[in-house]
């Protein structure tokens, strides 16, 4: 069979599926992504044929929400051009698997009308009741709310053209218009529980410090340190935690850019902002901002964790929370969707009010004070991932069966 993957940051969510399909020598697999992104990812399999497109932002004219759609339309045109060249060379995919969020799928149905189009629907934006306006510290203007409707334009066009859809959680599926729910199945990408596993011998070295499971270590992970992932709440809880636990060390993983939400003016970043706000309340000798780390170091950090904090707006669920559970971390997480789809309070994790920094601090302190009381919770956290999100035994087989039985008649 012929497969075509499309994602501006390929392989992203499609790494394991693409590799699994390539294990059959009869399958031919092409992938398209943005050149600047895929160049840094490397080749995931020797038989994959990876093609790139170069986005030319200098050719765009609009500086408003129309600019967002113009960028999406340009991505769609560039991908359509590559697809047309493939078609003219004799490659016609049986199945196309793509992420429509950036516009790359806008014109694919016109190039390959006989292919089966399976799109990954990650998040549908709403002006009320979800991530937008969730945090009163960052009020949303009426104009910003109005623009949310236009953010969904490319997804709505892709929902109409897709033959099938995939969402990683039930909550994320439910955010899409109900008239499209019948198109969308729920499959998570999966967690490699063999790699993301407890390791009592783990040690993490950073700036002449070596930390092990014998230390009191609070961990926090986000792609970037920003309010969408509750970074400001964590920072404001730290003074009470550090005072109550004088031996505790804080490991914070993440960059200083902004993945989601509002950027600060004049090149500021949220790490500097909250360090300045909290000032002398923090013992900076015990707070370690390690930046972005390799996957191996990321797992080691989780393996030495005494308690792991995961906070999020009602938004896309992070892989890192599931990986922390797979490692067997004592998880303290915000009581927000879709966290509650996975975490049962007091069973496989502890849930706290996103905005209640005192409750967050007290819960973290309680875990550190009485670690033996949370051994069963750690075990059940890992078992949850093994039972429902294991890459090799659950998720990847579901994906492969779904895709291989999706060929369009």
N, C-alpha and C positions, 0 to 999 in steps of 0.2 A: 504494500500500500504506500501511497505518497502522502506525506504530512508536511504542513507548513505552520511553523510557530511564528507569532509576531508579538513582540513586547519591546518597548523602547529601551528597556534595561535587561534584555534577555541574558541569562535564562530565567532569573527571578523565580516566580512560582512554578515554572515549567521545567526546571532542571531535572528532576527525578523522572518525570513522565517522558521527556525527550530521550533520556538515557535508556529507559526501559524499552521504548519503541525501537531504538537503534540496536538493541540486542538481537532482534530478528534481522538477519542479513537481507531478507526480501523487502524490508521497509526502506524507503528513501525519505530522508528528513532534511528539510531546509528550515532556516530561521532568519528572521529579519529583525534588526534592532537599530537604534541610533548609534552611529559609528563611534562617537566619543565614549559611549557607555560600554558597548560590547567589546571594544578594543582592550579594555582593562579587565574583562572577565575571563579571558582565555578560552580555549576550546574545551568543551565539556566532553566531547567524544570525537574520535578520529574520523568517523564517517559523517559527521554533521557538516552541512554546507551553510556557512554563516555569511549573510549579506548585510551591509550597513547602508544607512542613508544619513546625509548631513543636513541638519536643520540650519537654515539661513535666516536668522532673526533679523538681520539688517534689511531684509526685503519686506518686513512687516510694517504696517503703517499705523494701525489703531493702538492706542495706549489705554483702552478701557477694557471692559469685559469682551468687547468685540475682538480685542487683541488675543484673548484666550482662545476664542473660537477660530480666529485666523491662524494661530499656531497649530491648532488641531487639524484644520483643513489642510494646511501645508504638509503636516505629517501624513495625513491621509493621501494626499496627492503623490508624495514621494514614495510611499509604500505601494500605491497603485501602480506607479511607474515601474518599480522593481518587479511587482507581480506580473505586469504585462510582458516584461522582458522574459520572465520565466516561462510564461504561457507560450510566447512566440518561439522559445527554444524547445518546446515539447513537454514541459513539466506542468502537469495539471494535478493539484492536490485532491486526494479523496476527502481529506479532513483538514480544516484550518482551525487552529487553536490559538486564540489571541486575547489580549487584554485591550478592551475598547476605551479605557479611560483617557487616553491622550489623543484620540482621533485617528489612530492608525487603521482602524477597521472601516472607516466611513465609506470607502468606495470599493471594498473588496468584493462585495456581492455582485458588482457590475463587471468585475474582471473574471471572477470564478463563480458564475451562477449555479453550476452543477455540483459544486463542492458542498460538504456538510460543514457549516460554520458553527463552532463551539466557542463561546466567548466567556471570559472570566469576569464576572460582575462583582466587584469588590466593595463599592460603597456608593450609595445614592444619597445626594445631599438634600437636606431639608432646612427651611428657614427657621423652623421652630421645633423644639422638643428633642433635639439631638445635639450634635456638637456645636452648631452655630448658636451663639448666645447662651451656652450652657454655663459659662463662667462669668459671673457678674463683675469680676475684676476687669474684664475685657469686653465692655459693652459694644454691641453691634448697631451701626446706624441703619436707618430705614433703607438707604440706598444699598448698603451691603446685603441686607436681607433680600432686596429685589434681585440683586445679581445672582443669588444662589440658584434661582430658577434656570438661569442661562448656563450655569455650570453643568447641568445635567443634559445639555443639548446633545453632545456626542453620544452619551449613553443611551438616550431615548432613540436616536437613529439606529444605534447598534442593537438595541433590544428588538426593534422591528425587523432588522435584517438577520439576526441570529436564528439558527435552527434550534440550538440548545444553549443553555447557560449553566455556569457553575458559580456558586458562592461558597466561601470557606466556613461560614457559620450560619445557623438558622436566623439569628438576629439580623445579620447583614443581608440575607435574602429578603427578610420582611420589610426592609427599608425601600424596596423597589415597588413601583405601582402594582397593585394587586392583580390587574389584568395581565401581567407578565409572569406571575408566580408559577404558572404551569410550565413555563419554559425553563425554570431555574432549578437545578438539583443542588444539594449541599454535599460537597466533598472538601475536606480540609487537605492542604498539601502534604501534611504529615510531618512527624518529628522522628528523627533517627534516635530511637531510645537506646541503641547500643552505644552511640557516641555520647549522647546526653544522658549520662548515668552517674550515680554516686561514685566517688573515689575517695576513700578515707585517707589515702596517702597524698592527696593533691596539695600543692603549695604554689603560691603566687608571689613572685618577686617584683617589687616596684620601688625604685629609688632607695636602694640599700635596705629595704624592708622585706622580710620573707614572712608571709602570712599562711597559716595552715588552719585546719579545723579546730585546733586548740585555742585559736584566738577568737574573740568576739568580733564578727565581721558583718556589717550591714551592707547589702549590695543593692544597687539600683542601675538599671540599664535602659537606655533609649537610643535610637539612632542619633537624635540630637536632643540637647537639653532644653526643653521648651514646655510651655504650659499645657499643651494638648496631652502630654504624658505626665502631668502633675509634678513637674520639676519644682515649681514654686512651693507647692505643698510640702514636698519632701524637705526642702531647704528650711522652711519655717518650723518644721518639726524637729530639726536636728539639735537646736540648743537644749531642749528638754531631754532628748535622748542622750546627748553627750554628757550632760550634767548627772543624769541618773546612772549612767554606765561609764565610769571613768576609764575603763580599759578598751572600750569599743573603738573600732576602726571603721571608717566609711569608704567603700569603693564605689565610685560613680563612673559609669561607662557611658560615653556619648560625645558627639561633636558639638561645636558651637554654632552651627548653621541652624536653619529652620526648615523642617520637613513639612510641618502642618501649621496652619494658622498665621497669625500676624507677625511680621518682622518688626524689629525695633528700629527707630530712626538712627541715622548717622553711624551705621556700621556697628552699633552696640550688640551685645549678645546677652542672653538671659543668665548665663553663669556669672558674668561680671555684675549684672544688675542686682542679683540677689545676694551676692557676696558683699556688695556695697551696702545693701539694705540692712543686712544682719550684722555686718561689721564685727565688733569685739565680742558678740555673743557666740561666735564660733571659734573653736580651737582648730585652726587650720592644719596643725601638725597631725591631726587624726582624720582629716578629710582628704581623700586622694582622688583627684580628677584624672583618670587614666586616658581620657580621650577615646578615640576609636581603636579597637584592638582586633587582633586576628581571631578567627573562630575558635582556635585551640585555647587562646588565652581567655576568651569569653567563657568557655566551658569551665576552665580552671577556676575562674572567679566565682562562678556559680557553685562549683564543688567545694569551695572553702567557706561558702556563705553560712552564717548562723541564722540570718533572717533576710529574705529578699522582698523588697518593696516594689510593687507594680501599681502604678496609678494611670488612669486614662480618662479622657472625656468619653462620652458615648460615641465610639468611633471604631475603626478597624482594630481588631484584636491583634496584638503583637505576637510574633513567633516567640519572642524572648520569654513571655510569661509561661507558655507551654513548655519551653525548654527548661526553665527553672523548675517547673513541677516535675518534669522528667528526671532531672538531676536529683530530685528529692529535697528541694529547698523547703524551708518553713516560709510559706508565702503569706504576705500581708498585702492585700489588694483592695482597690477601690470598688465599692458596691455600685458599679456602673455596668451597663450593657456594653459589649457582650461578655464581660467578665463573668457575670452571674450565670451564663450558659454553661460554664465550665466549673466554676468554683462554688462549692457548697459551704457556707459559713460554718466554721468549726469542724468540718469533716475533712476536706482536703486543702483548706486554706482559711485565713481569717479575713473577713471583709470589713472595711471601714468606710465611713462617709468621706467622699472625696475632699470635701471642704473642711473637715474637722481635724485640724492639725493636732489638737490635744489627744483625740482618740487614736490617731495614727501613732503618735509618740508613745502613748500608754500601751498600745498593742505590741509595738516593737519591743518595748522595755519588758513586758510580760514574757514574751518569747525568750528573750535573752536571760531573764531571771530564772526561768524554769524550763530549760531545754528538754528535759526528759518528758515533760507533759505533752510535747509536740512531736514525739517520735512517730506515733501512729498517724498523725496528720501528714507528716513527710512521706510515710509509706503510701498512704492513700492518694497523695498528690501524684506520685510516680505511677501508681496503678491506674489512675484515671487516664493518663496519657498512653500507657501501654494498651489499655482496653479500647480506647476510642480514637486515638490520634497516632498510633504507631505507624511509621512510614512503611515498613516492609510487610507487616502483617494485615494492616487495615486500609490505610489511605491509598497507597500506590496501587494495590490490587483493584480497589474500587475505581480509581481513575482509569486504569488500563482496560478493565472490563467495559466501562462506560464508553470510552473512546472507540474501542475496537468493534463495539456493537452499534456504533453511531453512523456507519457509512450510509450515505444518502442513496436511496433507491432511484 
